[in-house]
Amino acid sequence: MTGLTGVPGAFGYGDSILVGERVRLRGVRDDDLPALAGWEMDPGRLITVSNWVAPPSEAAAKERGGKAARLQRPAASG
């Protein structure tokens, strides 16, 4: 790969690694938050991926998911 020289090149590169023959990955959307919160509150999943012992509340899990979604959105121009 050659060096990225601007935003369009970076987005093009990102698109090329997020799309395959059988899968197309996308960013987190607001309507994904209930499912993400459910996963974060699942004690069986939680204990295997973190150092937390107790699952977070639904509100805390949704807040973390919302922060991740906001970080993935392009900044508003103007």
Jmol script that loads the backbone (N, CA, C; Angstrom):
load data "model"
ATOM      1  N   MET A   1       0.843  -1.187   0.000  1.00  0.00           N
ATOM      2  CA  MET A   1       0.000   0.000   0.000  1.00  0.00           C
ATOM      3  C   MET A   1       0.881   1.241   0.000  1.00  0.00           C
ATOM      4  N   THR A   2       0.490   2.230  -0.774  1.00  0.00           N
ATOM      5  CA  THR A   2       1.197   3.508  -0.760  1.00  0.00           C
ATOM      6  C   THR A   2       0.670   4.342   0.391  1.00  0.00           C
ATOM      7  N   GLY A   3       1.380   5.390   0.730  1.00  0.00           N
ATOM      8  CA  GLY A   3       0.957   6.235   1.842  1.00  0.00           C
ATOM      9  C   GLY A   3      -0.367   6.927   1.569  1.00  0.00           C
ATOM     10  N   LEU A   4      -1.149   7.121   2.612  1.00  0.00           N
ATOM     11  CA  LEU A   4      -2.414   7.835   2.485  1.00  0.00           C
ATOM     12  C   LEU A   4      -2.116   9.324   2.461  1.00  0.00           C
ATOM     13  N   THR A   5      -2.694  10.014   1.491  1.00  0.00           N
ATOM     14  CA  THR A   5      -2.375  11.434   1.341  1.00  0.00           C
ATOM     15  C   THR A   5      -3.546  12.354   1.632  1.00  0.00           C
ATOM     16  N   GLY A   6      -4.681  11.802   2.010  1.00  0.00           N
ATOM     17  CA  GLY A   6      -5.826  12.659   2.309  1.00  0.00           C
ATOM     18  C   GLY A   6      -7.014  11.844   2.781  1.00  0.00           C
ATOM     19  N   VAL A   7      -8.054  12.560   3.127  1.00  0.00           N
ATOM     20  CA  VAL A   7      -9.264  11.922   3.637  1.00  0.00           C
ATOM     21  C   VAL A   7      -9.882  10.968   2.613  1.00  0.00           C
ATOM     22  N   PRO A   8     -10.040  11.371   1.346  1.00  0.00           N
ATOM     23  CA  PRO A   8     -10.639  10.429   0.388  1.00  0.00           C
ATOM     24  C   PRO A   8      -9.853   9.125   0.276  1.00  0.00           C
ATOM     25  N   GLY A   9      -8.531   9.211   0.284  1.00  0.00           N
ATOM     26  CA  GLY A   9      -7.710   8.007   0.226  1.00  0.00           C
ATOM     27  C   GLY A   9      -7.885   7.134   1.456  1.00  0.00           C
ATOM     28  N   ALA A  10      -7.988   7.762   2.609  1.00  0.00           N
ATOM     29  CA  ALA A  10      -8.183   7.010   3.855  1.00  0.00           C
ATOM     30  C   ALA A  10      -9.537   6.307   3.857  1.00  0.00           C
ATOM     31  N   PHE A  11     -10.581   7.012   3.423  1.00  0.00           N
ATOM     32  CA  PHE A  11     -11.905   6.377   3.366  1.00  0.00           C
ATOM     33  C   PHE A  11     -11.925   5.260   2.331  1.00  0.00           C
ATOM     34  N   GLY A  12     -11.273   5.470   1.200  1.00  0.00           N
ATOM     35  CA  GLY A  12     -11.204   4.421   0.183  1.00  0.00           C
ATOM     36  C   GLY A  12     -10.506   3.181   0.707  1.00  0.00           C
ATOM     37  N   TYR A  13      -9.403   3.382   1.427  1.00  0.00           N
ATOM     38  CA  TYR A  13      -8.685   2.252   2.018  1.00  0.00           C
ATOM     39  C   TYR A  13      -9.565   1.546   3.043  1.00  0.00           C
ATOM     40  N   GLY A  14     -10.234   2.324   3.906  1.00  0.00           N
ATOM     41  CA  GLY A  14     -11.125   1.728   4.910  1.00  0.00           C
ATOM     42  C   GLY A  14     -12.228   0.919   4.262  1.00  0.00           C
ATOM     43  N   ASP A  15     -12.822   1.462   3.206  1.00  0.00           N
ATOM     44  CA  ASP A  15     -13.878   0.730   2.506  1.00  0.00           C
ATOM     45  C   ASP A  15     -13.355  -0.566   1.913  1.00  0.00           C
ATOM     46  N   SER A  16     -12.131  -0.560   1.442  1.00  0.00           N
ATOM     47  CA  SER A  16     -11.583  -1.765   0.803  1.00  0.00           C
ATOM     48  C   SER A  16     -11.326  -2.884   1.807  1.00  0.00           C
ATOM     49  N   ILE A  17     -11.042  -2.556   3.060  1.00  0.00           N
ATOM     50  CA  ILE A  17     -10.791  -3.615   4.039  1.00  0.00           C
ATOM     51  C   ILE A  17     -12.046  -4.021   4.802  1.00  0.00           C
ATOM     52  N   LEU A  18     -13.127  -3.258   4.657  1.00  0.00           N
ATOM     53  CA  LEU A  18     -14.357  -3.567   5.373  1.00  0.00           C
ATOM     54  C   LEU A  18     -15.384  -4.294   4.509  1.00  0.00           C
ATOM     55  N   VAL A  19     -15.045  -4.534   3.262  1.00  0.00           N
ATOM     56  CA  VAL A  19     -15.961  -5.216   2.351  1.00  0.00           C
ATOM     57  C   VAL A  19     -15.245  -6.431   1.782  1.00  0.00           C
ATOM     58  N   GLY A  20     -15.902  -7.577   1.880  1.00  0.00           N
ATOM     59  CA  GLY A  20     -15.340  -8.800   1.338  1.00  0.00           C
ATOM     60  C   GLY A  20     -16.341  -9.490   0.440  1.00  0.00           C
ATOM     61  N   GLU A  21     -16.002 -10.680   0.042  1.00  0.00           N
ATOM     62  CA  GLU A  21     -16.883 -11.430  -0.848  1.00  0.00           C
ATOM     63  C   GLU A  21     -18.203 -11.776  -0.161  1.00  0.00           C
ATOM     64  N   ARG A  22     -18.157 -12.051   1.140  1.00  0.00           N
ATOM     65  CA  ARG A  22     -19.362 -12.475   1.854  1.00  0.00           C
ATOM     66  C   ARG A  22     -19.777 -11.562   2.999  1.00  0.00           C
ATOM     67  N   VAL A  23     -19.055 -10.510   3.227  1.00  0.00           N
ATOM     68  CA  VAL A  23     -19.369  -9.651   4.370  1.00  0.00           C
ATOM     69  C   VAL A  23     -19.080  -8.200   4.023  1.00  0.00           C
ATOM     70  N   ARG A  24     -19.886  -7.326   4.616  1.00  0.00           N
ATOM     71  CA  ARG A  24     -19.650  -5.890   4.504  1.00  0.00           C
ATOM     72  C   ARG A  24     -19.836  -5.312   5.898  1.00  0.00           C
ATOM     73  N   LEU A  25     -18.767  -4.856   6.503  1.00  0.00           N
ATOM     74  CA  LEU A  25     -18.834  -4.278   7.848  1.00  0.00           C
ATOM     75  C   LEU A  25     -19.229  -2.812   7.745  1.00  0.00           C
ATOM     76  N   ARG A  26     -19.902  -2.326   8.749  1.00  0.00           N
ATOM     77  CA  ARG A  26     -20.304  -0.930   8.786  1.00  0.00           C
ATOM     78  C   ARG A  26     -20.110  -0.401  10.190  1.00  0.00           C
ATOM     79  N   GLY A  27     -20.200   0.885  10.345  1.00  0.00           N
ATOM     80  CA  GLY A  27     -20.101   1.503  11.651  1.00  0.00           C
ATOM     81  C   GLY A  27     -21.340   1.244  12.493  1.00  0.00           C
ATOM     82  N   VAL A  28     -21.228   1.539  13.764  1.00  0.00           N
ATOM     83  CA  VAL A  28     -22.341   1.376  14.698  1.00  0.00           C
ATOM     84  C   VAL A  28     -23.361   2.476  14.429  1.00  0.00           C
ATOM     85  N   ARG A  29     -24.648   2.098  14.432  1.00  0.00           N
ATOM     86  CA  ARG A  29     -25.742   3.062  14.278  1.00  0.00           C
ATOM     87  C   ARG A  29     -26.557   3.091  15.568  1.00  0.00           C
ATOM     88  N   ASP A  30     -27.343   4.141  15.722  1.00  0.00           N
ATOM     89  CA  ASP A  30     -28.153   4.287  16.933  1.00  0.00           C
ATOM     90  C   ASP A  30     -29.082   3.098  17.153  1.00  0.00           C
ATOM     91  N   ASP A  31     -29.628   2.530  16.067  1.00  0.00           N
ATOM     92  CA  ASP A  31     -30.547   1.403  16.258  1.00  0.00           C
ATOM     93  C   ASP A  31     -29.821   0.114  16.646  1.00  0.00           C
ATOM     94  N   ASP A  32     -28.490   0.129  16.656  1.00  0.00           N
ATOM     95  CA  ASP A  32     -27.706  -1.015  17.133  1.00  0.00           C
ATOM     96  C   ASP A  32     -27.555  -1.019  18.656  1.00  0.00           C
ATOM     97  N   LEU A  33     -27.818   0.128  19.289  1.00  0.00           N
ATOM     98  CA  LEU A  33     -27.523   0.277  20.718  1.00  0.00           C
ATOM     99  C   LEU A  33     -28.237  -0.729  21.620  1.00  0.00           C
ATOM    100  N   PRO A  34     -29.515  -1.051  21.400  1.00  0.00           N
ATOM    101  CA  PRO A  34     -30.133  -2.052  22.280  1.00  0.00           C
ATOM    102  C   PRO A  34     -29.415  -3.410  22.244  1.00  0.00           C
ATOM    103  N   ALA A  35     -29.032  -3.857  21.067  1.00  0.00           N
ATOM    104  CA  ALA A  35     -28.319  -5.140  20.964  1.00  0.00           C
ATOM    105  C   ALA A  35     -26.944  -5.049  21.613  1.00  0.00           C
ATOM    106  N   LEU A  36     -26.237  -3.949  21.390  1.00  0.00           N
ATOM    107  CA  LEU A  36     -24.906  -3.789  21.998  1.00  0.00           C
ATOM    108  C   LEU A  36     -25.008  -3.729  23.515  1.00  0.00           C
ATOM    109  N   ALA A  37     -26.017  -3.027  24.016  1.00  0.00           N
ATOM    110  CA  ALA A  37     -26.203  -2.947  25.468  1.00  0.00           C
ATOM    111  C   ALA A  37     -26.501  -4.329  26.036  1.00  0.00           C
ATOM    112  N   GLY A  38     -27.327  -5.103  25.330  1.00  0.00           N
ATOM    113  CA  GLY A  38     -27.632  -6.462  25.781  1.00  0.00           C
ATOM    114  C   GLY A  38     -26.389  -7.322  25.860  1.00  0.00           C
ATOM    115  N   TRP A  39     -25.522  -7.202  24.865  1.00  0.00           N
ATOM    116  CA  TRP A  39     -24.266  -7.969  24.881  1.00  0.00           C
ATOM    117  C   TRP A  39     -23.392  -7.544  26.051  1.00  0.00           C
ATOM    118  N   GLU A  40     -23.325  -6.216  26.299  1.00  0.00           N
ATOM    119  CA  GLU A  40     -22.485  -5.728  27.396  1.00  0.00           C
ATOM    120  C   GLU A  40     -23.007  -6.157  28.756  1.00  0.00           C
ATOM    121  N   MET A  41     -24.309  -6.358  28.874  1.00  0.00           N
ATOM    122  CA  MET A  41     -24.892  -6.731  30.159  1.00  0.00           C
ATOM    123  C   MET A  41     -24.932  -8.242  30.359  1.00  0.00           C
ATOM    124  N   ASP A  42     -24.515  -9.018  29.378  1.00  0.00           N
ATOM    125  CA  ASP A  42     -24.512 -10.481  29.484  1.00  0.00           C
ATOM    126  C   ASP A  42     -23.328 -10.916  30.347  1.00  0.00           C
ATOM    127  N   PRO A  43     -23.578 -11.415  31.554  1.00  0.00           N
ATOM    128  CA  PRO A  43     -22.473 -11.788  32.456  1.00  0.00           C
ATOM    129  C   PRO A  43     -21.554 -12.852  31.853  1.00  0.00           C
ATOM    130  N   GLY A  44     -22.092 -13.788  31.089  1.00  0.00           N
ATOM    131  CA  GLY A  44     -21.263 -14.826  30.491  1.00  0.00           C
ATOM    132  C   GLY A  44     -20.259 -14.276  29.497  1.00  0.00           C
ATOM    133  N   ARG A  45     -20.690 -13.313  28.691  1.00  0.00           N
ATOM    134  CA  ARG A  45     -19.786 -12.684  27.723  1.00  0.00           C
ATOM    135  C   ARG A  45     -18.843 -11.724  28.436  1.00  0.00           C
ATOM    136  N   LEU A  46     -19.386 -10.997  29.372  1.00  0.00           N
ATOM    137  CA  LEU A  46     -18.625  -9.968  30.062  1.00  0.00           C
ATOM    138  C   LEU A  46     -17.400 -10.526  30.775  1.00  0.00           C
ATOM    139  N   ILE A  47     -17.553 -11.619  31.435  1.00  0.00           N
ATOM    140  CA  ILE A  47     -16.445 -12.158  32.229  1.00  0.00           C
ATOM    141  C   ILE A  47     -15.291 -12.627  31.359  1.00  0.00           C
ATOM    142  N   THR A  48     -15.578 -12.945  30.104  1.00  0.00           N
ATOM    143  CA  THR A  48     -14.511 -13.434  29.218  1.00  0.00           C
ATOM    144  C   THR A  48     -13.753 -12.327  28.507  1.00  0.00           C
ATOM    145  N   VAL A  49     -14.275 -11.103  28.491  1.00  0.00           N
ATOM    146  CA  VAL A  49     -13.624 -10.039  27.732  1.00  0.00           C
ATOM    147  C   VAL A  49     -13.203  -8.836  28.564  1.00  0.00           C
ATOM    148  N   SER A  50     -13.382  -8.886  29.867  1.00  0.00           N
ATOM    149  CA  SER A  50     -13.003  -7.734  30.674  1.00  0.00           C
ATOM    150  C   SER A  50     -12.620  -8.167  32.077  1.00  0.00           C
ATOM    151  N   ASN A  51     -12.216  -7.186  32.839  1.00  0.00           N
ATOM    152  CA  ASN A  51     -11.888  -7.459  34.234  1.00  0.00           C
ATOM    153  C   ASN A  51     -13.045  -7.091  35.166  1.00  0.00           C
ATOM    154  N   TRP A  52     -14.237  -6.835  34.604  1.00  0.00           N
ATOM    155  CA  TRP A  52     -15.409  -6.529  35.407  1.00  0.00           C
ATOM    156  C   TRP A  52     -16.028  -7.814  35.919  1.00  0.00           C
ATOM    157  N   VAL A  53     -16.560  -7.762  37.117  1.00  0.00           N
ATOM    158  CA  VAL A  53     -17.232  -8.923  37.678  1.00  0.00           C
ATOM    159  C   VAL A  53     -18.743  -8.798  37.510  1.00  0.00           C
ATOM    160  N   ALA A  54     -19.272  -7.594  37.674  1.00  0.00           N
ATOM    161  CA  ALA A  54     -20.713  -7.361  37.558  1.00  0.00           C
ATOM    162  C   ALA A  54     -21.003  -6.629  36.250  1.00  0.00           C
ATOM    163  N   PRO A  55     -22.070  -7.000  35.555  1.00  0.00           N
ATOM    164  CA  PRO A  55     -22.408  -6.291  34.313  1.00  0.00           C
ATOM    165  C   PRO A  55     -22.861  -4.866  34.615  1.00  0.00           C
ATOM    166  N   PRO A  56     -22.673  -3.950  33.656  1.00  0.00           N
ATOM    167  CA  PRO A  56     -23.128  -2.576  33.874  1.00  0.00           C
ATOM    168  C   PRO A  56     -24.652  -2.503  33.769  1.00  0.00           C
ATOM    169  N   SER A  57     -25.193  -1.393  34.220  1.00  0.00           N
ATOM    170  CA  SER A  57     -26.627  -1.174  34.052  1.00  0.00           C
ATOM    171  C   SER A  57     -26.925  -0.988  32.573  1.00  0.00           C
ATOM    172  N   GLU A  58     -28.190  -1.115  32.209  1.00  0.00           N
ATOM    173  CA  GLU A  58     -28.578  -0.925  30.808  1.00  0.00           C
ATOM    174  C   GLU A  58     -28.233   0.491  30.348  1.00  0.00           C
ATOM    175  N   ALA A  59     -28.480   1.481  31.191  1.00  0.00           N
ATOM    176  CA  ALA A  59     -28.189   2.870  30.832  1.00  0.00           C
ATOM    177  C   ALA A  59     -26.698   3.077  30.593  1.00  0.00           C
ATOM    178  N   ALA A  60     -25.852   2.509  31.460  1.00  0.00           N
ATOM    179  CA  ALA A  60     -24.404   2.656  31.296  1.00  0.00           C
ATOM    180  C   ALA A  60     -23.926   1.944  30.033  1.00  0.00           C
ATOM    181  N   ALA A  61     -24.480   0.786  29.741  1.00  0.00           N
ATOM    182  CA  ALA A  61     -24.092   0.043  28.545  1.00  0.00           C
ATOM    183  C   ALA A  61     -24.491   0.808  27.290  1.00  0.00           C
ATOM    184  N   LYS A  62     -25.694   1.396  27.279  1.00  0.00           N
ATOM    185  CA  LYS A  62     -26.133   2.178  26.121  1.00  0.00           C
ATOM    186  C   LYS A  62     -25.283   3.432  25.956  1.00  0.00           C
ATOM    187  N   GLU A  63     -24.907   4.047  27.070  1.00  0.00           N
ATOM    188  CA  GLU A  63     -24.069   5.244  27.006  1.00  0.00           C
ATOM    189  C   GLU A  63     -22.717   4.929  26.378  1.00  0.00           C
ATOM    190  N   ARG A  64     -22.093   3.826  26.792  1.00  0.00           N
ATOM    191  CA  ARG A  64     -20.811   3.431  26.198  1.00  0.00           C
ATOM    192  C   ARG A  64     -20.977   3.148  24.706  1.00  0.00           C
ATOM    193  N   GLY A  65     -22.045   2.479  24.333  1.00  0.00           N
ATOM    194  CA  GLY A  65     -22.299   2.208  22.920  1.00  0.00           C
ATOM    195  C   GLY A  65     -22.547   3.481  22.136  1.00  0.00           C
ATOM    196  N   GLY A  66     -23.265   4.413  22.733  1.00  0.00           N
ATOM    197  CA  GLY A  66     -23.518   5.695  22.083  1.00  0.00           C
ATOM    198  C   GLY A  66     -22.244   6.488  21.874  1.00  0.00           C
ATOM    199  N   LYS A  67     -21.340   6.442  22.850  1.00  0.00           N
ATOM    200  CA  LYS A  67     -20.056   7.134  22.696  1.00  0.00           C
ATOM    201  C   LYS A  67     -19.271   6.529  21.543  1.00  0.00           C
ATOM    202  N   ALA A  68     -19.269   5.213  21.432  1.00  0.00           N
ATOM    203  CA  ALA A  68     -18.555   4.553  20.337  1.00  0.00           C
ATOM    204  C   ALA A  68     -19.153   4.948  19.000  1.00  0.00           C
ATOM    205  N   ALA A  69     -20.479   5.024  18.929  1.00  0.00           N
ATOM    206  CA  ALA A  69     -21.143   5.404  17.679  1.00  0.00           C
ATOM    207  C   ALA A  69     -20.793   6.843  17.308  1.00  0.00           C
ATOM    208  N   ARG A  70     -20.776   7.744  18.291  1.00  0.00           N
ATOM    209  CA  ARG A  70     -20.444   9.143  18.011  1.00  0.00           C
ATOM    210  C   ARG A  70     -19.002   9.281  17.547  1.00  0.00           C
ATOM    211  N   LEU A  71     -18.092   8.481  18.081  1.00  0.00           N
ATOM    212  CA  LEU A  71     -16.690   8.551  17.678  1.00  0.00           C
ATOM    213  C   LEU A  71     -16.497   8.093  16.239  1.00  0.00           C
ATOM    214  N   GLN A  72     -17.359   7.221  15.744  1.00  0.00           N
ATOM    215  CA  GLN A  72     -17.231   6.708  14.393  1.00  0.00           C
ATOM    216  C   GLN A  72     -17.823   7.629  13.338  1.00  0.00           C
ATOM    217  N   ARG A  73     -18.651   8.571  13.742  1.00  0.00           N
ATOM    218  CA  ARG A  73     -19.288   9.466  12.773  1.00  0.00           C
ATOM    219  C   ARG A  73     -18.298  10.528  12.332  1.00  0.00           C
ATOM    220  N   PRO A  74     -18.317  10.858  11.041  1.00  0.00           N
ATOM    221  CA  PRO A  74     -17.450  11.960  10.571  1.00  0.00           C
ATOM    222  C   PRO A  74     -17.879  13.275  11.223  1.00  0.00           C
ATOM    223  N   ALA A  75     -16.922  14.123  11.476  1.00  0.00           N
ATOM    224  CA  ALA A  75     -17.230  15.429  12.068  1.00  0.00           C
ATOM    225  C   ALA A  75     -18.062  16.254  11.102  1.00  0.00           C
ATOM    226  N   ALA A  76     -19.007  17.006  11.637  1.00  0.00           N
ATOM    227  CA  ALA A  76     -19.849  17.870  10.806  1.00  0.00           C
ATOM    228  C   ALA A  76     -19.005  18.988  10.255  1.00  0.00           C
ATOM    229  N   SER A  77     -19.172  19.276   8.994  1.00  0.00           N
ATOM    230  CA  SER A  77     -18.402  20.373   8.394  1.00  0.00           C
ATOM    231  C   SER A  77     -19.304  21.592   8.282  1.00  0.00           C
ATOM    232  N   GLY A  78     -18.681  22.726   8.352  1.00  0.00           N
ATOM    233  CA  GLY A  78     -19.479  23.928   8.134  1.00  0.00           C
ATOM    234  C   GLY A  78     -19.320  24.939   9.137  1.00  0.00           C
TER     235      GLY A  78
END
end "model"
wireframe off; spacefill off
backbone 0.3
color backbone group
